[in-house]
Amino acid sequence: MESGPAIFAGAAFTIFGAGLLVWTAARVTHRAPVAHGVNPATAVAFAVGAGVAFLALGVWCFGRI
């Protein structure tokens, strides 16, 4: 019974994390700012860290099934 919410949460976290990483890579490739008004290195590091954290959380949710 608990597998339904775990699948939904895992899918949501994994899709968001992957999307954030792809978006950040596209912004960096085009030399566009990741966040306006923030040091570029800090913005990239925070975005990549958040993307990896969401991917890991999604994998963890799938592992709980």
Secondary structure, 3 states (H helix, E strand, C coil): CCHHHHHHHHHHHHHHHHHHHHHHHHHHHCCCCCCCCCCHHHHHHHHHHHHHHHHHHHHHHHHCC
